[in-house]
Amino acid sequence: MENSFTGNTILDLMFILVLVFAGKQLYNVYKSKSNLSKVIAKFPQRKKSIMLFASSALIILGIVYFTQNPGIIGAVYILLGIVFLFLTSEKIVFTEDGVYFNGKYDSYKEIRKWAFDDKEKTLYLTIKERGKELNRIIPINPEDKIMIHEIIKSKKKK
């Protein structure tokens, strides 16, 4: 009797699980965005070339796979690529009450510390959520640093 589980089957299952995770991320984006208070500023996140490359590669791989072997796996690759492209193009949103990024919304009350890493071009937020300290890493464009700092500083004073 032949073993029906091959390396490709396991890899396909892994991609399907990643798609389920990506779907949950999209749900979090929808849920968080629907609850945002008044928006005071939006900034594009710094583009991560590795994510753009990976997303494009998944879409191309999916198209090639789908044309040679029509089925669900080619569609999964294409959908994953599209979801990753969407998530990497999400804006950083500052509202009257907090900061939104990639499906996560943190109120200014939850922000304990914030810092910028000029070399990495990132904003680090230390959040107190449900009794735990968590770190958020947000890729920012260097030209937005001063404005972002001023927004957080002014909201934390209130």
DSSP file with accessible surface (Angstrom, degrees, kcal/mol):
  #  RESIDUE AA STRUCTURE BP1 BP2  ACC     N-H-->O    O-->H-N    N-H-->O    O-->H-N    TCO  KAPPA ALPHA  PHI   PSI    X-CA   Y-CA   Z-CA
    1    1 A M              0   0  240      0, 0.0     2,-0.2     0, 0.0     0, 0.0   0.000 360.0 360.0 360.0 134.3    0.0    0.0    0.0
    2    2 A E        -     0   0  180      1,-0.1     2,-0.6     2,-0.0     3,-0.0  -0.502 360.0-116.8 -81.8 144.2    1.3    3.4   -1.0
    3    3 A N        -     0   0  118     -2,-0.2    -1,-0.1     1,-0.1     0, 0.0  -0.694  21.6-161.7 -78.6 121.7    1.8    6.2    1.5
    4    4 A S        +     0   0  101     -2,-0.6     2,-0.7     2,-0.0    -1,-0.1   0.660  67.9  85.9 -82.9 -15.0   -0.6    9.0    0.4
    5    5 A F        +     0   0  120      4,-0.1     2,-0.2     3,-0.1    -2,-0.1  -0.780  58.3 169.7 -88.6 117.5    1.2   11.7    2.5
    6    6 A T     >  -     0   0   70     -2,-0.7     4,-2.1     1,-0.1     5,-0.2  -0.680  51.4 -97.9-114.9 174.3    4.1   13.1    0.5
    7    7 A G  H  > S+     0   0   58     -2,-0.2     4,-2.4     1,-0.2     5,-0.2   0.885 125.6  53.3 -58.8 -37.5    6.3   16.1    1.1
    8    8 A N  H  > S+     0   0  113      2,-0.2     4,-2.8     1,-0.2    -1,-0.2   0.888 106.0  52.3 -66.6 -39.0    4.1   18.1   -1.3
    9    9 A T  H  > S+     0   0   44      2,-0.2     4,-2.4     1,-0.2    -2,-0.2   0.931 111.3  46.5 -62.5 -44.3    1.0   17.2    0.7
   10   10 A I  H  X S+     0   0   91     -4,-2.1     4,-2.3     2,-0.2    -2,-0.2   0.925 113.2  49.3 -64.4 -43.0    2.5   18.3    3.9
   11   11 A L  H  X S+     0   0   72     -4,-2.4     4,-2.3     1,-0.2    -2,-0.2   0.918 110.5  50.8 -62.5 -41.8    3.7   21.5    2.3
   12   12 A D  H  X S+     0   0   25     -4,-2.8     4,-2.2     1,-0.2    -2,-0.2   0.914 109.4  50.7 -62.6 -41.7    0.3   22.1    0.8
   13   13 A L  H  X S+     0   0   83     -4,-2.4     4,-2.4     1,-0.2    -1,-0.2   0.892 108.5  52.6 -63.2 -39.0   -1.3   21.6    4.3
   14   14 A M  H  X S+     0   0  108     -4,-2.3     4,-2.4     2,-0.2    -1,-0.2   0.917 108.9  49.3 -62.7 -42.6    1.2   24.1    5.7
   15   15 A F  H  X S+     0   0   48     -4,-2.3     4,-2.3     2,-0.2    -2,-0.2   0.889 109.8  51.9 -64.5 -37.1    0.2   26.7    3.1
   16   16 A I  H  X S+     0   0   56     -4,-2.2     4,-2.2     2,-0.2    -2,-0.2   0.927 109.8  49.3 -65.0 -41.9   -3.5   26.1    3.8
   17   17 A L  H  X S+     0   0  120     -4,-2.4     4,-2.4     1,-0.2    -2,-0.2   0.901 109.9  51.1 -63.3 -39.7   -2.8   26.7    7.5
   18   18 A V  H  X S+     0   0   59     -4,-2.4     4,-2.8     2,-0.2    -1,-0.2   0.901 108.4  52.7 -63.8 -38.1   -1.0   29.9    6.7
   19   19 A L  H  X S+     0   0   38     -4,-2.3     4,-2.6     2,-0.2    -2,-0.2   0.910 107.6  51.0 -63.8 -39.3   -4.0   31.0    4.6
   20   20 A V  H  X S+     0   0   97     -4,-2.2     4,-2.1     2,-0.2    -2,-0.2   0.937 111.4  48.1 -62.2 -44.2   -6.3   30.3    7.6
   21   21 A F  H  X S+     0   0  125     -4,-2.4     4,-2.2     1,-0.2    -2,-0.2   0.923 111.2  50.2 -60.8 -44.1   -3.9   32.5    9.8
   22   22 A A  H  X S+     0   0    0     -4,-2.8     4,-2.3     1,-0.2    -1,-0.2   0.888 108.1  53.7 -62.6 -38.5   -3.9   35.2    7.1
   23   23 A G  H  X S+     0   0   35     -4,-2.6     4,-2.2     1,-0.2    -1,-0.2   0.902 107.1  50.8 -62.7 -39.6   -7.7   35.1    7.0
   24   24 A K  H  X S+     0   0  115     -4,-2.1     4,-2.6     2,-0.2    -2,-0.2   0.906 108.1  53.0 -64.1 -39.3   -7.8   35.6   10.8
   25   25 A Q  H  X S+     0   0   35     -4,-2.2     4,-2.3     2,-0.2    -2,-0.2   0.919 108.8  49.6 -60.4 -43.7   -5.5   38.6   10.3
   26   26 A L  H  X S+     0   0   60     -4,-2.3     4,-2.5     2,-0.2    -1,-0.2   0.896 109.8  51.1 -62.9 -39.4   -7.9   40.0    7.7
   27   27 A Y  H  X S+     0   0  131     -4,-2.2     4,-3.0     2,-0.2    -2,-0.2   0.925 109.6  50.4 -62.4 -43.3  -10.8   39.5   10.2
   28   28 A N  H  X S+     0   0   22     -4,-2.6     4,-2.8     2,-0.2     5,-0.3   0.891 109.5  51.5 -61.3 -39.8   -8.8   41.3   12.9
   29   29 A V  H  X S+     0   0    8     -4,-2.3     4,-2.7     2,-0.2     5,-0.2   0.956 113.0  44.5 -59.9 -50.2   -8.2   44.2   10.4
   30   30 A Y  H  X S+     0   0  166     -4,-2.5     4,-1.8     1,-0.2    -2,-0.2   0.936 115.9  46.8 -60.7 -47.7  -11.9   44.5    9.7
   31   31 A K  H  X S+     0   0  102     -4,-3.0     4,-0.7     1,-0.2    -2,-0.2   0.929 115.9  44.3 -63.6 -45.7  -12.9   44.2   13.3
   32   32 A S  H >< S+     0   0   23     -4,-2.8     3,-0.9    -5,-0.2    -1,-0.2   0.915 112.7  50.8 -67.0 -43.2  -10.3   46.7   14.5
   33   33 A K  H >< S+     0   0   87     -4,-2.7     3,-1.2    -5,-0.3    -1,-0.2   0.841 103.9  58.5 -66.3 -30.9  -11.0   49.2   11.8
   34   34 A S  H 3< S+     0   0   72     -4,-1.8    -1,-0.2     1,-0.2    -2,-0.2   0.723 108.0  47.7 -72.1 -17.0  -14.7   49.2   12.3
   35   35 A N  T << S+     0   0  121     -3,-0.9    -1,-0.2    -4,-0.7    -2,-0.2   0.279  81.7 128.3-104.6   9.5  -14.2   50.3   16.0
   36   36 A L    <   -     0   0   41     -3,-1.2     3,-0.1    -4,-0.2     2,-0.1  -0.409  49.3-141.5 -69.3 141.2  -11.7   53.2   15.3
   37   37 A S        -     0   0   34      1,-0.2    -1,-0.1    -2,-0.1    -2,-0.0  -0.127  58.3 -34.1 -82.6-166.9  -12.5   56.6   16.8
   38   38 A K        -     0   0  150     57,-0.1    58,-1.9     1,-0.1     2,-0.3  -0.246  67.8-128.4 -57.5 125.0  -11.9   59.8   15.0
   39   39 A V  E     +A   95   0A  62     56,-0.2    56,-0.3     1,-0.1     3,-0.1  -0.573  30.3 174.5 -78.0 130.5   -8.8   59.6   12.8
   40   40 A I  E     +     0   0A  64     54,-3.0     2,-0.3     1,-0.4    55,-0.2   0.669  66.2   0.9-107.8 -23.5   -6.3   62.3   13.3
   41   41 A A  E     -A   94   0A  19     53,-1.9    53,-3.2     2,-0.0    -1,-0.4  -0.967  53.1-160.7-163.2 147.7   -3.4   61.1   11.1
   42   42 A K  E     -A   93   0A 128     -2,-0.3    51,-0.2    51,-0.2    49,-0.0  -0.993  11.1-174.6-129.5 140.2   -2.5   58.2    8.7
   43   43 A F  E     -A   92   0A  18     49,-2.5    49,-3.4    -2,-0.4     2,-0.2  -0.995  27.0-118.9-132.7 140.1    1.0   57.2    7.6
   44   44 A P  E     -A   91   0A  55      0, 0.0    97,-0.5     0, 0.0    47,-0.2  -0.506  35.4-117.9 -71.7 143.5    2.1   54.7    5.1
   45   45 A Q  B     -D  140   0B   3     45,-0.7    95,-0.2    -2,-0.2     2,-0.2  -0.508  37.6 -90.9 -77.0 154.6    4.2   51.9    6.6
   46   46 A R        -     0   0   55     93,-1.4     2,-0.2    75,-0.2    -1,-0.1  -0.461  48.8-111.4 -64.8 132.2    7.7   51.6    5.4
   47   47 A K        -     0   0  108     -2,-0.2     2,-0.7     1,-0.1    -1,-0.1  -0.472  22.1-148.3 -68.5 133.9    7.8   49.1    2.5
   48   48 A K    >>  -     0   0   64     -2,-0.2     4,-2.0     1,-0.2     3,-0.6  -0.912   3.7-159.8-104.8 107.1    9.5   45.8    3.3
   49   49 A S  H 3> S+     0   0   98     -2,-0.7     4,-2.7     1,-0.2     5,-0.2   0.843  89.0  58.8 -60.9 -31.2   11.0   44.6    0.0
   50   50 A I  H 3> S+     0   0  121      1,-0.2     4,-2.7     2,-0.2    -1,-0.2   0.907 107.5  46.8 -65.7 -37.7   11.2   41.0    1.3
   51   51 A M  H <> S+     0   0   56     -3,-0.6     4,-2.8     2,-0.2     5,-0.2   0.897 112.1  49.9 -70.4 -38.8    7.5   41.0    1.8
   52   52 A L  H  X S+     0   0   60     -4,-2.0     4,-2.4     2,-0.2    -2,-0.2   0.925 113.8  46.2 -64.1 -41.3    6.8   42.5   -1.6
   53   53 A F  H  X S+     0   0  146     -4,-2.7     4,-2.8     2,-0.2    -2,-0.2   0.937 114.2  47.3 -64.3 -47.4    9.1   39.9   -3.2
   54   54 A A  H  X S+     0   0   38     -4,-2.7     4,-2.5    -5,-0.2    -2,-0.2   0.909 112.8  49.2 -62.8 -41.7    7.5   37.0   -1.2
   55   55 A S  H  X S+     0   0    0     -4,-2.8     4,-2.1     2,-0.2    -1,-0.2   0.935 113.4  45.9 -63.0 -46.3    4.0   38.2   -2.1
   56   56 A S  H  X S+     0   0   56     -4,-2.4     4,-2.7    -5,-0.2     5,-0.2   0.908 111.9  52.0 -63.0 -41.2    4.8   38.5   -5.8
   57   57 A A  H  X S+     0   0   42     -4,-2.8     4,-3.1     1,-0.2     5,-0.2   0.907 108.8  50.7 -63.3 -40.1    6.5   35.1   -5.8
   58   58 A L  H  X S+     0   0   21     -4,-2.5     4,-2.6     2,-0.2    -1,-0.2   0.912 111.4  47.8 -63.5 -41.9    3.5   33.5   -4.2
   59   59 A I  H  X S+     0   0   36     -4,-2.1     4,-2.4     2,-0.2    -2,-0.2   0.947 115.1  44.7 -64.4 -46.4    1.2   35.0   -6.8
   60   60 A I  H  X S+     0   0  108     -4,-2.7     4,-2.8     2,-0.2     5,-0.2   0.937 114.3  49.3 -63.7 -45.6    3.4   34.0   -9.7
   61   61 A L  H  X S+     0   0   80     -4,-3.1     4,-3.1    -5,-0.2     5,-0.2   0.915 111.2  50.8 -58.6 -42.8    3.9   30.5   -8.2
   62   62 A G  H  X S+     0   0    0     -4,-2.6     4,-2.8    -5,-0.2    -1,-0.2   0.904 110.4  48.1 -62.5 -42.4    0.2   30.2   -7.7
   63   63 A I  H  X S+     0   0   85     -4,-2.4     4,-2.3     2,-0.2    -2,-0.2   0.942 114.8  45.5 -64.9 -45.3   -0.5   31.2  -11.4
   64   64 A V  H  X S+     0   0   64     -4,-2.8     4,-1.9     2,-0.2     5,-0.2   0.943 116.0  46.0 -62.3 -47.8    2.1   28.7  -12.7
   65   65 A Y  H  X S+     0   0   64     -4,-3.1     4,-2.7    -5,-0.2    -2,-0.2   0.914 112.9  50.5 -60.9 -43.0    0.8   25.9  -10.4
   66   66 A F  H  < S+     0   0   91     -4,-2.8    -1,-0.2    -5,-0.2    -2,-0.2   0.871 109.9  49.2 -65.8 -38.4   -2.8   26.6  -11.3
   67   67 A T  H  < S+     0   0  104     -4,-2.3    -1,-0.2    -5,-0.2    -2,-0.2   0.851 119.0  38.8 -71.3 -31.6   -2.1   26.6  -15.1
   68   68 A Q  H  < S+     0   0  158     -4,-1.9    -2,-0.2     1,-0.2    -1,-0.2   0.789 136.3  14.9 -87.0 -29.5   -0.2   23.3  -14.8
   69   69 A N  S  < S-     0   0   92     -4,-2.7     5,-0.3    -5,-0.2    -1,-0.2  -0.612  80.5-148.8-147.0  78.2   -2.4   21.6  -12.2
   70   70 A P        +     0   0   95      0, 0.0     2,-0.3     0, 0.0    -4,-0.1  -0.212  49.8  96.5 -54.6 133.7   -5.8   23.3  -11.7
   71   71 A G  S  > S-     0   0   36      1,-0.1     4,-1.1     0, 0.0     3,-0.2  -0.975  84.9 -61.8 169.0-171.0   -7.0   23.0   -8.2
   72   72 A I  H  > S+     0   0  121     -2,-0.3     4,-2.5     1,-0.2     5,-0.2   0.823 116.1  63.9 -72.2 -31.9   -7.2   24.5   -4.8
   73   73 A I  H  > S+     0   0   19      1,-0.2     4,-2.4     2,-0.2    -1,-0.2   0.920 101.7  49.7 -65.7 -41.4   -3.5   24.7   -4.0
   74   74 A G  H  > S+     0   0    0     -5,-0.3     4,-2.1     1,-0.2    -1,-0.2   0.919 112.5  48.8 -59.9 -41.6   -2.8   27.2   -6.9
   75   75 A A  H  X S+     0   0   37     -4,-1.1     4,-2.9     2,-0.2    -2,-0.2   0.885 108.0  54.5 -65.5 -37.8   -5.7   29.3   -5.6
   76   76 A V  H  X S+     0   0    6     -4,-2.5     4,-2.7     2,-0.2    -2,-0.2   0.937 108.7  48.5 -61.8 -45.1   -4.3   29.2   -2.1
   77   77 A Y  H  X S+     0   0   10     -4,-2.4     4,-2.2     2,-0.2    -2,-0.2   0.926 112.9  47.6 -60.5 -45.2   -0.9   30.5   -3.2
   78   78 A I  H  X S+     0   0   42     -4,-2.1     4,-2.3     2,-0.2    -2,-0.2   0.938 112.9  48.3 -62.9 -46.4   -2.5   33.3   -5.2
   79   79 A L  H  X S+     0   0   88     -4,-2.9     4,-2.8     1,-0.2     5,-0.2   0.907 110.1  52.3 -62.2 -41.1   -4.8   34.3   -2.2
   80   80 A L  H  X S+     0   0    1     -4,-2.7     4,-2.7     1,-0.2     5,-0.2   0.926 109.2  49.9 -60.0 -44.6   -1.8   34.2    0.2
   81   81 A G  H  X S+     0   0    0     -4,-2.2     4,-2.2     1,-0.2    -2,-0.2   0.919 112.1  47.6 -60.0 -42.8    0.1   36.5   -2.1
   82   82 A I  H  X S+     0   0   90     -4,-2.3     4,-2.4     2,-0.2    -2,-0.2   0.924 111.9  49.6 -65.7 -43.7   -2.8   38.9   -2.3
   83   83 A V  H  X S+     0   0   15     -4,-2.8     4,-2.8     1,-0.2     5,-0.2   0.936 111.5  48.6 -62.2 -45.2   -3.4   38.9    1.5
   84   84 A F  H  X S+     0   0   42     -4,-2.7     4,-2.1     1,-0.2    -1,-0.2   0.899 110.3  51.5 -63.8 -38.1    0.3   39.6    2.2
   85   85 A L  H  X S+     0   0   60     -4,-2.2     4,-0.7    -5,-0.2    -1,-0.2   0.927 111.4  48.3 -62.0 -42.6    0.3   42.4   -0.3
   86   86 A F  H >< S+     0   0   80     -4,-2.4     3,-1.1     1,-0.2     4,-0.4   0.939 111.3  49.0 -61.7 -47.9   -2.7   43.9    1.4
   87   87 A L  H >< S+     0   0   16     -4,-2.8     3,-0.7     1,-0.3    -1,-0.2   0.846 109.3  52.2 -65.1 -32.6   -1.2   43.6    4.9
   88   88 A T  H 3< S+     0   0    6     -4,-2.1    -1,-0.3     1,-0.2    -2,-0.2   0.615 109.0  51.2 -79.1  -9.7    2.0   45.2    3.8
   89   89 A S  T << S+     0   0   58     -3,-1.1    -1,-0.2    -4,-0.7    -2,-0.2   0.400  81.5 123.7-104.0   1.6    0.1   48.2    2.3
   90   90 A E    <   -     0   0    6     -3,-0.7   -45,-0.7    -4,-0.4     2,-0.2  -0.301  59.9-124.6 -58.9 143.9   -1.9   48.8    5.5
   91   91 A K  E     -A   44   0A  92    -47,-0.2     2,-0.6    10,-0.0    11,-0.3  -0.574  12.9-118.8 -90.2 153.4   -1.6   52.3    6.9
   92   92 A I  E     -A   43   0A   0    -49,-3.4   -49,-2.5    -2,-0.2     2,-0.5  -0.838  37.7-159.3 -87.2 122.9   -0.6   53.3   10.4
   93   93 A V  E     -AB  42 100A   5      7,-2.4     7,-3.2    -2,-0.6     2,-0.5  -0.930  13.6-164.1-116.3 127.1   -3.6   55.1   11.8
   94   94 A F  E     +AB  41  99A   0    -53,-3.2   -54,-3.0    -2,-0.5   -53,-1.9  -0.938  17.2 179.3-106.7 125.7   -3.5   57.5   14.8
   95   95 A T  E     -A   39   0A   0      3,-3.2   -56,-0.2    -2,-0.5   -57,-0.1  -0.592  47.2 -92.6-113.6-178.9   -6.9   58.3   16.3
   96   96 A E  S    S+     0   0   66    -58,-1.9   -57,-0.1     1,-0.2     3,-0.1   0.793 125.9  32.1 -62.3 -28.0   -8.1   60.4   19.2
   97   97 A D  S    S-     0   0   95    -59,-0.2    11,-2.1     1,-0.2    12,-0.4   0.551 123.9 -34.7-110.0 -13.9   -7.9   57.3   21.4
   98   98 A G  E     - C   0 107A   0      9,-0.3    -3,-3.2    10,-0.1     2,-0.4  -0.980  61.9 -68.3-179.1-166.3   -5.1   55.2   20.1
   99   99 A V  E     -BC  94 106A   2      7,-3.0     7,-2.8    -2,-0.3     2,-0.4  -0.955  31.8-161.4-120.7 131.4   -2.9   53.7   17.4
  100  100 A Y  E     +BC  93 105A   0     -7,-3.2    -7,-2.4    -2,-0.4     2,-0.3  -0.930  19.7 155.8-113.1 134.2   -4.0   51.1   14.8
  101  101 A F  E >   - C   0 104A  24      3,-2.6     3,-1.7    -2,-0.4    -9,-0.1  -0.881  65.3 -17.4-157.6 127.2   -1.5   48.9   12.8
  102  102 A N  T 3  S-     0   0   34    -11,-0.3   -73,-0.1    -2,-0.3     3,-0.1   0.855 128.2 -42.2  49.6  49.0   -2.0   45.6   11.1
  103  103 A G  T 3  S+     0   0    5      1,-0.2     2,-0.4   -74,-0.1    -1,-0.3   0.497 117.0 107.7  83.6   2.1   -5.2   44.5   12.9
  104  104 A K  E <   -C  101   0A  88     -3,-1.7    -3,-2.6   -72,-0.0     2,-0.5  -0.946  46.4-168.9-116.8 134.0   -4.1   45.7   16.3
  105  105 A Y  E     -C  100   0A  61     -2,-0.4     2,-0.5    -5,-0.2    -5,-0.2  -0.986   5.4-175.3-122.7 122.5   -5.5   48.8   18.1
  106  106 A D  E     -C   99   0A   5     -7,-2.8    -7,-3.0    -2,-0.5     2,-0.1  -0.977  19.4-134.7-119.7 127.0   -3.8   50.0   21.2
  107  107 A S  E >>  -C   98   0A  31     -2,-0.5     3,-0.9    -9,-0.3     4,-0.9  -0.387  25.1-115.4 -73.9 157.6   -5.2   52.9   23.2
  108  108 A Y  G >4 S+     0   0   14    -11,-2.1     3,-0.5     1,-0.3   -10,-0.1   0.832 117.1  62.3 -62.3 -28.8   -2.8   55.6   24.4
  109  109 A K  G 34 S+     0   0  177    -12,-0.4    -1,-0.3     1,-0.2   -11,-0.1   0.824 102.0  51.0 -64.1 -32.4   -3.6   54.5   27.9
  110  110 A E  G <4 S+     0   0   55     -3,-0.9    18,-2.6    17,-0.1     2,-0.6   0.692  87.3  96.8 -78.5 -19.8   -2.1   51.1   27.1
  111  111 A I  E <<  +E  127   0C   0     -4,-0.9    16,-0.2    -3,-0.5     3,-0.1  -0.618  43.4 171.1 -77.0 116.1    1.1   52.5   25.7
  112  112 A R  E     -     0   0C 121     14,-3.4     2,-0.3    -2,-0.6    -1,-0.2   0.828  65.7  -0.2 -90.2 -42.3    3.8   52.4   28.5
  113  113 A K  E     -E  126   0C 130     13,-1.2    13,-3.0     2,-0.0    -1,-0.3  -0.982  58.1-166.9-145.0 156.4    6.8   53.4   26.4
  114  114 A W  E     +E  125   0C  64     -2,-0.3     2,-0.3    11,-0.2    11,-0.2  -0.991  11.8 168.7-145.0 146.8    7.7   54.3   22.8
  115  115 A A  E     -E  124   0C  52      9,-2.0     9,-3.5    -2,-0.3     2,-0.4  -0.984  23.9-132.4-153.1 157.1   11.0   54.6   21.1
  116  116 A F  E     -E  123   0C  41     -2,-0.3     2,-0.6     7,-0.2     7,-0.2  -0.910   4.9-154.1-114.3 141.8   12.3   54.9   17.6
  117  117 A D  E  >> -E  122   0C  53      5,-2.5     5,-1.6    -2,-0.4     4,-1.4  -0.944   7.8-170.2-112.5 105.2   15.2   53.0   16.0
  118  118 A D  T  45S+     0   0  109     -2,-0.6    -1,-0.1     2,-0.2     5,-0.0   0.851  84.9  52.3 -65.8 -34.9   16.7   55.2   13.3
  119  119 A K  T  45S+     0   0  179      1,-0.2    -1,-0.2    -3,-0.1    -2,-0.0   0.938 119.9  33.0 -66.3 -46.2   18.8   52.4   11.9
  120  120 A E  T  45S-     0   0   98      2,-0.1    -1,-0.2    19,-0.0    -2,-0.2   0.560 102.7-132.1 -85.2 -12.4   15.9   49.9   11.6
  121  121 A K  T  <5 +     0   0   96     -4,-1.4    19,-2.0     1,-0.2     2,-0.3   0.949  60.0 133.3  58.0  52.8   13.4   52.7   10.8
  122  122 A T  E   < -EF 117 139C   8     -5,-1.6    -5,-2.5    17,-0.2     2,-0.5  -0.946  55.2-137.1-133.8 155.0   10.9   51.3   13.3
  123  123 A L  E     -EF 116 138C   0     15,-2.9    15,-2.8    -2,-0.3     2,-0.5  -0.944  21.1-156.0-106.2 127.3    8.7   52.6   16.1
  124  124 A Y  E     -EF 115 137C  73     -9,-3.5    -9,-2.0    -2,-0.5     2,-0.5  -0.940   9.2-171.6-106.7 125.0    8.7   50.4   19.2
  125  125 A L  E     -EF 114 136C   0     11,-2.4    11,-2.8    -2,-0.5     2,-0.6  -0.965  12.9-152.7-114.1 131.2    5.6   50.5   21.4
  126  126 A T  E     -EF 113 135C  16    -13,-3.0   -14,-3.4    -2,-0.5   -13,-1.2  -0.932  23.2-168.2-101.4 120.1    5.5   48.8   24.8
  127  127 A I  E     -EF 111 134C   0      7,-3.5     7,-3.0    -2,-0.6     2,-0.7  -0.861  22.1-145.6-112.5 141.2    1.9   48.0   25.6
  128  128 A K  E     + F   0 133C  81    -18,-2.6     2,-0.4    -2,-0.4     5,-0.2  -0.924  32.8 167.6-104.5 108.3    0.3   46.9   28.8
  129  129 A E  E >   - F   0 132C  38      3,-3.0     3,-2.0    -2,-0.7    -2,-0.0  -0.983  65.0 -18.0-129.9 121.4   -2.5   44.5   27.7
  130  130 A R  T 3  S-     0   0  223     -2,-0.4    -1,-0.1     1,-0.3     3,-0.1   0.893 128.0 -51.5  51.8  43.4   -4.4   42.2   30.1
  131  131 A G  T 3  S+     0   0   60      1,-0.2     2,-0.3    -3,-0.0    -1,-0.3   0.398 119.1 104.5  80.5  -3.5   -1.6   42.5   32.7
  132  132 A K  E <   -F  129   0C 146     -3,-2.0    -3,-3.0     2,-0.0     2,-0.5  -0.860  68.7-127.5-111.8 147.6    1.2   41.7   30.3
  133  133 A E  E     -F  128   0C 117     -2,-0.3     2,-0.3    -5,-0.2    -5,-0.2  -0.811  33.2-178.8 -90.9 126.2    3.8   43.9   28.7
  134  134 A L  E     -F  127   0C  55     -7,-3.0    -7,-3.5    -2,-0.5     2,-0.5  -0.908  19.3-136.0-121.8 153.5    3.8   43.4   24.9
  135  135 A N  E     -F  126   0C 112     -2,-0.3     2,-0.5    -9,-0.2    -9,-0.2  -0.925  11.4-162.2-112.1 132.7    6.0   45.0   22.2
  136  136 A R  E     -F  125   0C  37    -11,-2.8   -11,-2.4    -2,-0.5     2,-0.6  -0.946   4.4-158.8-108.9 135.3    4.7   46.3   18.9
  137  137 A I  E     -F  124   0C  99     -2,-0.5   -13,-0.2   -13,-0.2    -2,-0.0  -0.966  11.4-176.1-117.4 117.1    7.2   46.9   16.1
  138  138 A I  E     -F  123   0C   3    -15,-2.8   -15,-2.9    -2,-0.6     2,-0.5  -0.961  22.1-136.0-119.6 118.4    5.9   49.2   13.4
  139  139 A P  E     -F  122   0C   6      0, 0.0   -93,-1.4     0, 0.0     2,-0.3  -0.599  33.8-178.5 -74.0 120.9    8.0   50.0   10.3
  140  140 A I  B     -D   45   0B   5    -19,-2.0   -95,-0.1    -2,-0.5     5,-0.0  -0.827  32.4-110.6-118.9 160.2    7.8   53.7    9.7
  141  141 A N    >>  -     0   0   31    -97,-0.5     3,-2.2    -2,-0.3     4,-0.5  -0.736  31.2-126.6 -84.0 135.1    9.2   56.0    7.1
  142  142 A P  G >4 S+     0   0   71      0, 0.0     3,-1.3     0, 0.0     4,-0.4   0.837 107.5  61.2 -54.0 -34.8   12.0   58.2    8.6
  143  143 A E  G 34 S+     0   0  146      1,-0.2     4,-0.3     2,-0.1     3,-0.1   0.672 102.0  53.5 -69.2 -13.2   10.3   61.4    7.4
  144  144 A D  G <> S+     0   0   27     -3,-2.2     4,-2.6     1,-0.1     5,-0.3   0.550  82.7  92.8 -94.0  -8.1    7.2   60.6    9.6
  145  145 A K  H <X S+     0   0   64     -3,-1.3     4,-2.7    -4,-0.5     5,-0.2   0.900  84.3  46.6 -56.0 -49.8    9.1   60.1   12.8
  146  146 A I  H  > S+     0   0  129     -4,-0.4     4,-2.4     1,-0.2    -1,-0.2   0.933 114.7  46.4 -63.2 -45.8    8.8   63.6   14.2
  147  147 A M  H  > S+     0   0  109     -4,-0.3     4,-2.2     2,-0.2    -1,-0.2   0.917 113.4  49.2 -64.0 -42.7    5.1   63.9   13.5
  148  148 A I  H  X S+     0   0    0     -4,-2.6     4,-2.5     1,-0.2     5,-0.2   0.934 111.0  50.4 -62.2 -44.6    4.4   60.4   15.0
  149  149 A H  H  X S+     0   0   61     -4,-2.7     4,-2.8    -5,-0.3     5,-0.2   0.922 110.2  50.1 -59.6 -44.3    6.4   61.3   18.1
  150  150 A E  H  X S+     0   0   90     -4,-2.4     4,-2.5    -5,-0.2    -1,-0.2   0.887 110.1  50.4 -63.5 -40.1    4.5   64.6   18.5
  151  151 A I  H  X S+     0   0   17     -4,-2.2     4,-2.2     2,-0.2     5,-0.2   0.958 114.3  42.7 -62.7 -51.2    1.1   62.8   18.2
  152  152 A I  H  X S+     0   0    0     -4,-2.5     4,-2.4     1,-0.2     5,-0.2   0.941 114.9  50.6 -63.0 -44.8    2.0   60.1   20.8
  153  153 A K  H  X S+     0   0   76     -4,-2.8     4,-1.2    -5,-0.2    -1,-0.2   0.926 111.8  47.1 -60.0 -43.9    3.6   62.7   23.2
  154  154 A S  H  X S+     0   0   57     -4,-2.5     4,-0.6     1,-0.2    -1,-0.2   0.880 114.6  46.5 -68.0 -36.5    0.6   65.0   23.0
  155  155 A K  H  < S+     0   0   22     -4,-2.2     3,-0.4    -5,-0.2    -1,-0.2   0.824 108.7  54.8 -75.9 -31.1   -1.9   62.2   23.6
  156  156 A K  H  < S+     0   0   69     -4,-2.4    -1,-0.2     1,-0.2    -2,-0.2   0.764 100.7  60.9 -73.4 -22.4    0.1   60.7   26.5
  157  157 A K  H  <        0   0  161     -4,-1.2    -1,-0.2    -5,-0.2    -2,-0.2   0.765 360.0 360.0 -72.4 -25.5    0.0   64.0   28.3
  158  158 A K     <        0   0  182     -4,-0.6    -3,-0.0    -3,-0.4    -4,-0.0  -0.259 360.0 360.0 -72.4 360.0   -3.8   64.0   28.4
